């Protein structure tokens, strides 16, 4: 089961070049590599650490069995990343967005199309009206992307995240789902 819906591995949200689908066994090595990329962990505000296969499986299980979330692998000609919604509040129509792409998929429109697909799914199936997210203030590329797809800055958490050495500011952003 994935989030609020009874989803099988056959659920695919298809776009022009990008598709979203629940993780499959064949995605494990790719997701494990993403989960163990220390620079990505820092950007995603995860405590830098190496994750064992057992820990990666537990992470995938938590993400896919979360009754207040959805988790999809982003596919082009193979897995390229993931998108997720967490803390979905169906009554208020809000959720937190997370997106993570492998380096090779960045700057090619994959994130934009994946977000469009996720937004349509969230609006139709989950009745989401607003996405929120947090991003490191020093992650200028991500902030520029979020602005480009309609997010607005709504707050700044000063010295909010310790990245191992330094305290970093975190920008809070939100977008009305259309």
N, C-alpha and C positions, 0 to 999 in steps of 0.2 A: 504494500500500500504506500502511496506517495501523497503526503499531505491530506487534504480533505477528500480527495477523489480516489476511487478504486481504479488504479492505473496498472496496466500490465506493461511489459517491455514493448508491446506493439504500439503504444501511444507515441505518435510523432507529430510535432507541431512544425509544419514545413513552410519555409519561406522560399525566396528566389534562389539564394545560394547557401543559406544556413538552415539547419533544422535543430530543434530541441527535442530531447528524449530522455527518459529515465536512464540512469546508468545501467550498463550491462557488464557481465563478467569480463568481457574483452577490454573494457575501459580501465581495469584495475591498474595496470602498469602506468598508463598515462596519468590517471588521477593521483597515483602514488608519487610520480615524479613532480607533479604540480604541488602536492602537499608538502614535499620535502625540499622545494626550492626556497632557500633561505632568503633571497632577496624578495621573492613574492610574499613570503611570510611577513617580512617587515612592512611591505606596502599594504598588506591586508590587516595589519595590526595584530598579528598572531605572534606569540612568544617564539622566537627562533629556536627551533628544535628539530631533531631528526625523528621521524615517525617510523615505527616498525610496521610491517605488513598487518599485524593484528590491530594496531592503532589506526591505520588507514581504513581497514575494513569497518572498525567501530565508528569512525567518523562518517563514512558513507552510509552506514546503517542509521546513525542518528539523523543525518540530513534527510534521508529518504523515508524515515518512519516518524518524522516530526509531525504531529497532528496540527501544528500551526505553521507549517512551511511547505514549500515545494522546492525541488532540486532537479535541475536538468543539465545534461551534458550538451554542450554546444558542438554541433557536427558540421563540417563542410565535406571534405573528402576523407574525413576521419575525425576523431575527437580533437577539439581545439581549446576547450575550456569548460567552464560551468557557469550557470546563473542560478541564483536562489532567491527565494523570498522567505523571510523568517518573521516571527512574531506577527503573523497575519491576524488581524482583528476584523472579523467579518461584519461585526455590528458597526464599527466605525469606518470600515473600508480602507484600513491602512495596513502597510507592511513595510518591512525593511528589505532593501535590495542589496544583493551582493553579486558581483561579477568578477570572474578571474579568467584571463586568457593566457595561453602559452605565448611566449615572446614571438614566435613565428606567425601568429595569427593577428598580431596587433598592427594597427594602421592600415587595414585592408577592408574596413567596413563591416567586419564580422561582429564586433561589439554592438554597433548601431542596429544591425538587422536582428541580432539575438535579443536585444532590449525591446525592439518593436514587437517581436513575436511574444515575448514574455508579457509585455504590457497588454496586448490583445487577449491573451489567455487569462491574465489576472483580472481584467475588466469583465470578460464574459463569464468565466467559471467561478471566480472568487469574489466578484463584486468589489474589487479594489478601486478606490478613488484616489489614493495618494501613496506614492513610494517615498520613503525616507532613506538616507544613507549617511555614513560617516566616512570621511577620507582625510588622510594626512594632508596638512596644509602645504607641505613641501612636495606633494605629488601633483605638480602643475599640469602634467599631461592628462591625468585622470580628471582633474577639476575642469580643464578646458573641454574635455569630452562631455562631461555631465552638463555643463552649460550649453553645449551644442545641441544636446538632446532634450533640453527644456528644464533641467533642474535649476533651482535657485538656492543661493546660500541663505540659510536662515539662522545661523549661529556659529560661534567659534568657541571651542573648549580649549582654553589656554593650558599649555603644559599638561595635557591630558593623557598622553600615551608615552610610556617609556619603551624605547626601541632597543634596549640593551645597554645603551650608553647615555643617550640624551632624551630629555623630555620633549615631546613634540606636540604642537598645536593640532587640533582636529577640527575640520570644517564639517558642520552639519548642513545637509542639503535636502531638498524635497522637490517633488514634481507631482502635479495633478495628473492622474491617469486619464487619458482621453480615448 
